[in-house]
Amino acid sequence: MSFPSLPPAFVLGAATAAYQIEGAVSTDGRGPSIWDTFARTPGRVHRGDTGDVACDHYHRFPEDIALLRELGVHSYRFSIAWPRIQPTGAGPMNPKGLDFYTRLIDTLLENGIEPAVTLYHWDLPQALEDRGGWRLRETAERFAEYAGHLGAALGDQVPRWITLNEPWCSAFLGYGDGHHAPGAAEGTPALAAAHHLLVGHGLALTALRAEGVREVGITLNLDHVIPATGSAEDAAAAVRAETQHNLIWTEPLLRARYPESEDETWAELIRQQTFRREGDLAVISAPMDFLGINYYTPAVVRAAAYREPDPARRTAMDNAFTGEPLPGARRTEMGWSVAPDTLEELLVSLRRRYGTDLPPVFITENGSAEADTQSADGRVHDTDRIAYLSGHTHAVARAVEAGVNVRGYYVWSLLDNFEWAYGYSKRFGIIHVDYATQHRTPKSSFHWYKGLIAAQKASPARAGDTGSPTEASACATRTPATGEEG
């Protein structure tokens, strides 16, 4: 299986998230998050699993960084747990929480690995949710203060910062259908959460810039939307799907405007809004250094009746469309269709839509959950995952050849981990984790990715480059239609 031809100084990395791997949820002053509360609520998470221990990364991070070094990654994307830094979401930083991330970053740098920090990967301090969470503008303001604290403390060590990971999941799975924490199924308040997440991004970006941070962006889980048929009804459903999954984020961020199709998508819910204020779009659309994109599967949509006929009782997820698998495509253990070409198509369509308004792009997550089994010798021969990763990295390379400014790719995920509402029943890692013993075993996909990185480092331009990747490049549950990160 050949490796894709990627540009010189292209960043190849691996990604994780705090609640999914750290464990130690009550250690060294960490406060409770909405995911601690949600996971402990009966019926919310598969088999009652929690992130209490997860991969015990809090205590085992030196071992995991040693594996990153063996893998050879240029960069490691991880998230900081807000309640570990500010247990109640406000006030001074918790010194022991900050010390953990300082040691983690120092160890990465000592091993020649560039840290890339995500400020928010869904673990809102429970104290802020008790006040209303992302439904309220106050949470966006608290988020900016948290960002400023970390920018001041770590900004000289971390070159690349991501404000939010997949705000679609936070707003619509968290407040729209209740499948994720905090478990609400609401209408207009979920749209308020989406807006306040964007305001929080803009305020946090400004706070980080004030501390001299070098690169700031946001990560979105954008979909390549495909109508199920050629009917006018399915074409209209595709517009609604793209509005909910893509345009509600990209239009304010990149064009300082709200989607023209939002009224058709949400009708009374958006007409009732009182959460937008004059000046918000200017805050949200402050220029970013890059756009992170998480991609897993295409969204095939078909028109459907509203599940709730009464408009007053509809949620923000009731948009008169439904998702289905892509015909003829293999499906992962998540039930997601494997169609690498659609990643190329998404990237090219973004460039076509936004032109010079589209900043440099990083694929901040891409990977697959597979039916991993350990052979008698203890190895995990995950050939389906290798085929998935190969197909998608080749798609990225083709998008670059087509003119899309893609600067890097992060595999999801470094480790098997707590897969949100699926608990520990799904495995995305290129490293197998035995949760009973915490023993790590690199899978065949680990060795394939190691080979890709080695080939990239051996390219003539990369071999002659003495700068860091940043210096050289500077300038999870979803509906069947869509693919949320691990």
C-alpha positions as CSV (number, residue, x, y, z in Angstrom):
1,M,0.0,0.0,0.0
2,S,1.7,3.2,-1.2
3,F,2.0,6.3,0.9
4,P,0.5,9.6,-0.3
5,S,2.8,12.3,-1.6
6,L,2.4,15.3,0.9
7,P,3.9,18.7,0.7
8,P,7.2,19.6,2.3
9,A,6.8,20.6,6.0
10,F,3.3,19.0,6.1
11,V,2.5,18.3,9.8
12,L,1.6,14.7,10.7
13,G,0.3,14.2,14.2
14,A,-2.0,12.3,16.5
15,A,-4.9,13.6,18.6
16,T,-6.6,12.8,22.0
17,A,-9.0,14.5,24.3
18,A,-8.8,15.0,28.1
19,Y,-11.9,13.4,29.4
20,Q,-11.4,10.4,27.1
21,I,-7.9,9.5,28.3
22,E,-6.9,11.3,31.5
23,G,-8.9,9.7,34.3
24,A,-8.0,11.1,37.7
25,V,-11.3,13.0,37.7
26,S,-11.0,13.9,41.5
27,T,-7.3,14.2,41.7
28,D,-5.3,17.4,42.5
29,G,-8.3,19.7,42.8
30,R,-10.0,18.9,39.5
31,G,-13.7,19.9,39.7
32,P,-16.6,18.0,38.2
33,S,-17.5,18.4,34.5
34,I,-20.8,17.9,32.7
35,W,-19.4,14.6,31.4
36,D,-18.7,13.4,34.9
37,T,-22.3,14.1,35.8
38,F,-23.7,12.8,32.5
39,A,-21.7,9.5,32.7
40,R,-22.9,8.8,36.2
41,T,-26.6,9.3,35.2
42,P,-28.1,5.8,34.7
43,G,-28.9,5.1,31.0
44,R,-26.8,7.8,29.5
45,V,-23.6,5.9,28.7
46,H,-23.2,2.3,27.4
47,R,-22.9,-0.1,30.4
48,G,-22.6,2.8,32.8
49,D,-19.0,3.5,31.7
50,T,-17.4,6.7,33.0
51,G,-14.1,8.5,32.4
52,D,-13.0,8.1,36.0
53,V,-10.0,6.1,35.0
54,A,-10.1,6.0,31.2
55,C,-6.5,5.4,30.0
56,D,-5.0,6.8,33.2
57,H,-3.0,9.2,31.1
58,Y,-2.8,11.6,34.0
59,H,-0.4,9.2,35.6
60,R,1.0,7.5,32.5
61,F,1.6,10.4,30.2
62,P,5.5,9.8,30.1
63,E,4.8,6.3,28.7
64,D,2.3,7.7,26.1
65,I,4.8,10.4,25.0
66,A,7.4,7.7,24.6
67,L,5.0,6.0,22.2
68,L,4.5,9.3,20.4
69,R,8.2,9.6,20.0
70,E,8.4,6.1,18.7
71,L,5.6,6.9,16.2
72,G,7.6,9.9,15.1
73,V,4.9,12.5,15.0
74,H,5.7,16.1,14.4
75,S,2.8,17.3,16.6
76,Y,0.5,16.0,19.3
77,R,-2.9,17.5,19.7
78,F,-4.5,17.2,23.1
79,S,-7.1,19.1,25.1
80,I,-6.9,20.8,28.5
81,A,-9.6,19.9,30.9
82,W,-11.2,23.2,31.9
83,P,-12.3,21.9,35.4
84,R,-8.7,20.8,36.1
85,I,-7.6,24.5,35.6
86,Q,-10.7,26.2,37.0
87,P,-12.7,23.7,39.1
88,T,-15.8,25.9,39.0
89,G,-15.1,27.6,35.7
90,A,-14.1,30.9,37.2
91,G,-11.4,32.4,39.4
92,P,-7.7,31.8,39.6
93,M,-6.0,28.7,38.1
94,N,-5.6,25.6,40.1
95,P,-1.8,25.3,40.5
96,K,-1.8,21.5,40.5
97,G,-3.9,21.4,37.3
98,L,-1.6,23.8,35.5
99,D,1.4,21.9,36.7
100,F,0.2,18.7,35.1
101,Y,-0.1,20.4,31.7
102,T,3.2,22.2,32.1
103,R,4.9,18.8,32.7
104,L,3.1,17.3,29.8
105,I,4.2,20.1,27.5
106,D,7.7,20.1,28.8
107,T,8.0,16.4,28.1
108,L,6.7,16.7,24.6
109,L,9.2,19.5,23.8
110,E,12.0,17.4,25.3
111,N,11.1,14.7,22.9
112,G,11.0,17.0,19.9
113,I,7.1,16.9,19.6
114,E,5.2,20.1,19.0
115,P,2.2,20.6,21.3
116,A,-1.1,21.6,19.8
117,V,-3.7,22.6,22.5
118,T,-7.5,22.4,22.4
119,L,-9.0,24.6,25.0
120,Y,-12.5,23.0,25.0
121,H,-13.2,19.4,24.1
122,W,-16.7,19.3,25.8
123,D,-15.8,19.1,29.5
124,L,-17.6,22.2,30.7
125,P,-17.3,22.7,34.5
126,Q,-20.5,21.5,36.1
127,A,-20.8,24.7,38.1
128,L,-21.2,26.7,34.8
129,E,-23.8,24.3,33.5
130,D,-25.7,24.7,36.8
131,R,-26.0,28.4,35.9
132,G,-27.2,27.7,32.4
133,G,-24.2,26.5,30.5
134,W,-23.7,27.5,26.9
135,R,-27.3,28.7,26.7
136,L,-25.9,31.8,28.4
137,R,-23.5,34.5,27.2
138,E,-21.8,34.4,30.6
139,T,-20.3,31.0,29.7
140,A,-18.6,32.5,26.6
141,E,-17.2,35.3,28.8
142,R,-15.9,32.8,31.4
143,F,-14.3,30.8,28.5
144,A,-12.4,33.8,27.3
145,E,-11.0,34.4,30.8
146,Y,-9.9,30.7,31.0
147,A,-8.2,31.1,27.6
148,G,-6.4,34.2,28.7
149,H,-5.1,32.5,31.8
150,L,-3.7,29.6,29.8
151,G,-2.3,31.9,27.1
152,A,-0.4,33.8,29.7
153,A,0.9,30.6,31.4
154,L,1.7,28.5,28.3
155,G,1.6,30.7,25.3
156,D,5.4,30.8,24.9
157,Q,5.6,27.0,24.8
158,V,2.5,26.1,22.7
159,P,2.5,27.4,19.1
160,R,-0.9,26.2,17.9
161,W,-4.1,26.7,19.9
162,I,-7.6,25.4,19.1
163,T,-10.4,27.2,20.9
164,L,-13.3,24.7,20.5
165,N,-13.6,21.2,19.3
166,E,-16.7,20.4,17.3
167,P,-19.2,23.0,18.6
168,W,-21.8,21.2,16.6
169,C,-21.6,18.3,19.1
170,S,-21.6,20.6,22.1
171,A,-24.6,22.5,20.9
172,F,-26.8,20.0,19.2
173,L,-25.9,16.7,20.8
174,G,-25.6,18.3,24.2
175,Y,-28.5,20.7,24.1
176,G,-30.5,19.6,21.0
177,D,-31.1,15.9,21.4
178,G,-29.6,15.0,24.7
179,H,-27.3,12.3,23.4
180,H,-24.3,14.0,24.9
181,A,-23.7,16.0,28.1
182,P,-25.5,17.9,29.5
183,G,-28.3,15.8,28.1
184,A,-30.8,18.4,27.2
185,A,-33.3,18.2,24.2
186,E,-34.3,21.8,23.5
187,G,-35.2,24.2,20.7
188,T,-34.2,27.8,20.7
189,P,-31.9,27.3,23.8
190,A,-29.8,24.9,21.7
191,L,-29.4,27.5,19.0
192,A,-28.4,30.0,21.7
193,A,-25.7,27.5,22.8
194,A,-24.4,27.3,19.2
195,H,-24.2,31.1,19.0
196,H,-22.6,31.5,22.4
197,L,-20.0,28.8,21.5
198,L,-19.0,31.0,18.5
199,V,-19.0,34.1,20.7
200,G,-16.8,32.2,23.1
201,H,-14.4,31.3,20.3
202,G,-14.1,34.9,19.2
203,L,-13.6,36.2,22.7
204,A,-11.0,33.5,23.5
205,L,-9.1,34.2,20.2
206,T,-8.8,37.8,21.2
207,A,-7.7,36.8,24.7
208,L,-5.0,34.5,23.3
209,R,-3.8,37.1,20.9
210,A,-3.4,39.5,23.7
211,E,-1.0,37.0,25.3
212,G,1.1,36.8,22.1
213,V,0.0,33.3,21.1
214,R,1.3,32.5,17.6
215,E,-1.5,30.5,15.9
216,V,-5.2,30.3,16.9
217,G,-8.0,28.5,15.1
218,I,-11.2,26.4,15.7
219,T,-12.0,22.8,14.9
220,L,-15.3,22.0,13.2
221,N,-16.7,18.7,12.2
222,L,-17.9,19.6,8.7
223,D,-19.9,17.2,6.5
224,H,-19.9,16.5,2.8
225,V,-23.6,16.4,2.3
226,I,-25.1,14.2,-0.4
227,P,-28.9,14.1,-1.2
228,A,-30.1,10.5,-1.1
229,T,-31.9,10.9,-4.5
230,G,-32.2,13.6,-7.2
231,S,-35.6,14.7,-6.0
232,A,-36.3,18.3,-5.1
233,E,-37.4,17.2,-1.6
234,D,-34.0,15.6,-0.9
235,A,-32.2,18.5,-2.4
236,A,-34.0,20.8,0.1
237,A,-33.2,18.4,2.9
238,A,-29.5,18.6,2.0
239,V,-29.6,22.4,2.3
240,R,-31.1,22.0,5.8
241,A,-28.5,19.4,6.7
242,E,-25.6,21.6,5.4
243,T,-27.0,24.6,7.3
244,Q,-27.1,22.7,10.6
245,H,-23.8,21.0,10.2
246,N,-21.7,23.4,8.2
247,L,-23.1,26.9,7.5
248,I,-24.2,27.8,11.0
249,W,-20.5,27.7,11.8
250,T,-18.6,28.7,8.6
251,E,-20.8,31.6,7.6
252,P,-20.3,33.6,10.8
253,L,-16.7,32.6,11.2
254,L,-15.5,33.2,7.6
255,R,-18.1,35.7,6.2
256,A,-19.4,37.5,9.3
257,R,-23.0,36.6,8.4
258,Y,-25.7,34.1,9.4
259,P,-26.8,31.5,6.9
260,E,-29.5,32.6,4.5
261,S,-31.1,29.1,4.9
262,E,-31.4,29.3,8.7
263,D,-35.1,30.2,8.6
264,E,-36.0,27.3,6.4
265,T,-33.9,25.0,8.7
266,W,-35.2,26.1,12.1
267,A,-38.3,28.2,11.3
268,E,-40.0,29.3,14.6
269,L,-37.0,28.3,16.7
270,I,-34.7,30.9,15.0
271,R,-37.4,33.5,14.7
272,Q,-37.8,33.5,18.5
273,Q,-34.1,34.2,19.1
274,T,-33.1,37.0,21.4
275,F,-29.5,35.9,22.0
276,R,-27.8,37.6,19.1
277,R,-26.4,41.1,19.8
278,E,-25.0,43.9,17.7
279,G,-21.3,43.4,17.3
280,D,-21.3,39.6,17.8
281,L,-20.5,38.8,14.2
282,A,-17.4,41.1,14.3
283,V,-16.2,39.1,17.4
284,I,-16.9,35.7,15.9
285,S,-15.3,36.5,12.5
286,A,-12.0,37.8,13.9
287,P,-9.3,36.4,11.4
288,M,-8.0,32.9,12.3
289,D,-4.6,31.5,11.5
290,F,-6.1,28.1,10.5
291,L,-9.3,26.1,10.4
292,G,-9.3,22.6,11.9
293,I,-11.6,20.1,10.3
294,N,-12.6,16.7,11.8
295,Y,-13.8,14.3,9.2
296,Y,-15.0,10.7,9.4
297,T,-17.9,10.0,6.9
298,P,-20.2,11.6,4.4
299,A,-23.7,12.7,5.2
300,V,-26.3,11.1,3.0
301,V,-29.7,12.8,3.7
302,R,-33.3,12.2,2.7
303,A,-36.3,14.4,3.3
304,A,-38.5,13.3,6.2
305,A,-41.5,14.6,8.2
306,Y,-41.0,16.5,11.4
307,R,-40.8,14.1,14.3
308,E,-42.8,16.6,16.4
309,P,-45.7,18.2,14.5
310,D,-46.2,20.9,17.1
311,P,-43.6,23.7,16.3
312,A,-43.7,24.8,19.9
313,R,-42.3,21.4,21.0
314,R,-39.7,20.8,18.4
315,T,-36.0,20.6,19.2
316,A,-33.2,22.1,17.2
317,M,-32.4,18.7,15.8
318,D,-35.9,18.2,14.3
319,N,-35.1,19.6,10.8
320,A,-37.2,17.3,8.5
321,F,-34.4,15.2,7.2
322,T,-32.9,11.9,8.1
323,G,-29.5,10.2,7.5
324,E,-28.6,6.9,5.9
325,P,-25.6,4.9,4.8
326,L,-23.9,5.5,1.5
327,P,-24.9,2.7,-0.8
328,G,-22.2,0.2,-1.5
329,A,-19.7,1.6,1.0
330,R,-18.1,-0.4,3.8
331,R,-19.2,0.7,7.3
332,T,-17.1,1.0,10.4
333,E,-18.0,-0.3,13.9
334,M,-19.8,3.1,14.4
335,G,-22.0,2.3,11.3
336,W,-20.3,5.1,9.4
337,S,-19.8,4.8,5.7
338,V,-16.2,4.7,4.4
339,A,-15.8,7.1,1.4
340,P,-12.4,8.8,1.4
341,D,-13.1,10.7,-1.8
342,T,-15.8,12.7,0.0
343,L,-13.1,14.3,2.2
344,E,-11.4,15.6,-1.0
345,E,-14.7,16.8,-2.2
346,L,-15.5,18.6,1.0
347,L,-12.1,20.4,1.0
348,V,-12.4,21.4,-2.6
349,S,-16.0,22.6,-2.1
350,L,-14.9,24.8,0.9
351,R,-12.2,26.4,-1.2
352,R,-14.7,27.0,-4.0
353,R,-17.2,28.5,-1.6
354,Y,-14.9,30.7,0.5
355,G,-11.9,31.4,-1.7
356,T,-9.4,33.6,0.0
357,D,-11.6,33.8,3.1
358,L,-10.7,30.2,3.8
359,P,-7.6,30.1,6.1
360,P,-5.0,27.3,6.0
361,V,-6.6,24.0,6.9
362,F,-5.5,21.2,9.3
363,I,-7.3,17.9,9.4
364,T,-7.4,17.7,13.2
365,E,-9.1,14.3,13.4
366,N,-9.6,11.4,11.1
367,G,-9.9,7.7,12.0
368,S,-12.1,4.7,12.3
369,A,-13.6,2.4,14.9
370,E,-12.9,-1.2,13.9
371,A,-13.6,-4.6,15.4
372,D,-10.1,-4.9,16.8
373,T,-9.1,-8.3,18.2
374,Q,-5.8,-9.4,19.6
375,S,-4.2,-12.4,18.0
376,A,-2.5,-15.2,20.0
377,D,0.7,-13.3,20.0
378,G,-1.0,-10.2,21.4
379,R,-0.9,-8.2,18.2
380,V,-3.8,-6.3,16.7
381,H,-3.8,-6.6,12.9
382,D,-6.3,-3.8,12.0
383,T,-6.1,-3.9,8.3
384,D,-9.5,-2.2,7.8
385,R,-8.2,0.8,9.8
386,I,-5.0,1.0,7.7
387,A,-7.1,1.0,4.5
388,Y,-9.3,3.8,6.0
389,L,-6.3,5.9,6.9
390,S,-4.5,5.3,3.6
391,G,-7.6,6.3,1.7
392,H,-8.2,9.5,3.6
393,T,-4.6,10.6,3.6
394,H,-4.5,10.1,-0.2
395,A,-7.7,12.2,-0.4
396,V,-5.9,15.0,1.5
397,A,-3.0,14.8,-0.9
398,R,-5.4,15.1,-3.9
399,A,-7.1,18.1,-2.3
400,V,-3.7,19.8,-1.9
401,E,-2.9,19.1,-5.5
402,A,-6.3,20.7,-6.4
403,G,-5.2,23.9,-4.6
404,V,-6.5,23.5,-1.1
405,N,-4.1,24.9,1.5
406,V,-4.0,21.9,3.8
407,R,-1.1,22.1,6.3
408,G,-1.4,19.0,8.4
409,Y,-3.2,15.8,9.4
410,Y,-3.8,14.4,12.9
411,V,-4.9,10.7,13.2
412,W,-7.8,10.0,15.6
413,S,-6.8,8.6,17.9
414,L,-3.5,7.8,19.5
415,L,-5.2,5.5,22.1
416,D,-8.3,3.5,22.5
417,N,-10.4,5.5,24.9
418,F,-13.7,6.5,26.4
419,E,-15.9,6.9,23.4
420,W,-18.5,9.3,24.9
421,A,-22.0,7.8,25.0
422,Y,-20.6,4.5,23.7
423,G,-18.3,4.1,26.7
424,Y,-15.5,1.7,26.1
425,S,-17.4,-0.4,23.5
426,K,-15.7,1.3,20.4
427,R,-12.0,1.5,19.7
428,F,-10.5,4.3,17.5
429,G,-6.9,4.0,18.7
430,I,-3.8,3.1,16.7
431,I,-2.6,1.8,20.1
432,H,-4.7,-0.9,21.9
433,V,-5.4,-0.3,25.6
434,D,-6.2,-3.1,27.9
435,Y,-8.4,-1.2,30.3
436,A,-8.0,-3.8,33.1
437,T,-4.2,-3.6,33.1
438,Q,-3.6,-0.3,31.2
439,H,-1.1,-2.1,29.0
440,R,-0.5,-0.4,25.7
441,T,0.0,-2.4,22.4
442,P,0.7,-0.6,19.2
443,K,-1.5,-1.9,16.4
444,S,-0.6,-2.6,12.8
445,S,-2.0,0.8,12.0
446,F,0.5,2.4,14.4
447,H,3.3,0.9,12.3
448,W,1.7,1.9,9.0
449,Y,1.4,5.5,10.3
450,K,4.9,5.4,11.5
451,G,6.0,4.4,8.0
452,L,4.1,7.3,6.5
453,I,5.7,9.8,8.9
454,A,9.2,8.4,8.2
455,A,8.6,8.7,4.5
456,Q,7.5,12.3,4.9
457,K,10.5,13.1,7.0
458,A,12.8,11.5,4.5
459,S,11.5,13.6,1.6
460,P,14.2,15.9,0.2
461,A,12.5,19.2,1.3
462,R,11.7,17.9,4.8
463,A,15.2,16.4,5.3
464,G,16.7,19.8,4.5
465,D,14.4,21.8,6.7
466,T,15.9,22.9,10.0
467,G,12.8,24.8,11.3
468,S,10.0,23.4,13.4
469,P,6.8,22.2,11.6
470,T,5.0,25.4,12.7
471,E,7.8,27.7,11.5
472,A,7.9,26.0,8.2
473,S,4.1,26.1,7.7
474,A,3.1,29.3,9.4
475,C,1.3,32.0,7.1
476,A,-18.0,10.6,20.2
477,T,-22.6,9.9,18.7
478,R,-23.8,11.2,15.4
479,T,-26.8,10.5,13.4
480,P,-26.1,7.9,10.7
481,A,-25.8,10.8,8.2
482,T,-22.8,12.3,9.9
483,G,-19.6,11.4,11.6
484,E,-18.6,12.8,15.0
485,E,-15.2,12.4,16.4
486,G,-14.0,9.7,18.6
